[in-house]
Amino acid sequence: MKKKLLLIRHADFDKVDGMNDFPGPSLNNDGLNQSVIISNYLNSHGLKFNIISSDFTRCLQTIQPFIVSQKSVALTEPSLRERNPLKEPHLSLDKRVKEWFRFNLSNLIKSDNIIVSHCGPINMILEEINENHKSISYTYEDSFLCHTPKAGIWEIDIINNKMSTVQLKTFPYTIIE
């Protein structure tokens, strides 16, 4: 039986002071347009996804059009928040996200799921999936060493409860820094 796990980085927003403090900034106009295109793309799968999102505003706004179109809800998860580098060391982010992912992995592979988060947490999940850094081709990296452009989607196929194909999907509208 084939399932999907999608890792979605939030859409574009204007950088402001305190952007990594909860609840963070809202999406800008480009980001709002990206969220609609993401929704259309997700709807094209024809699947009923469970949605798990960072509780930051930009993540919830990114998935909101899809939630509305599916008459669904998102489970918010503070473990998927981006870190504020002035308040949380990188190792704490690494531990927080990887422990959450390991704890929830058995449920994540049993159904179709979407995780909406930030650069750091998505990188931590990808590291957990790709322990030896050999099975995933990282086709994107920005100045923050993030492997997912804003509004980018990592699409992971799960076959017989094992993660299989992992591909980064980017769209023409994605802003690459």
Beta strands, then each sheet from edge to edge (+ up, - down):
strand 1: 2-9
strand 2: 50-53
strand 3: 74-76
strand 4: 113-117
strand 5: 153-159
strand 6: 162-169
sheet 1: 3+ 2+ 4+ 1+ 5- 6+
end
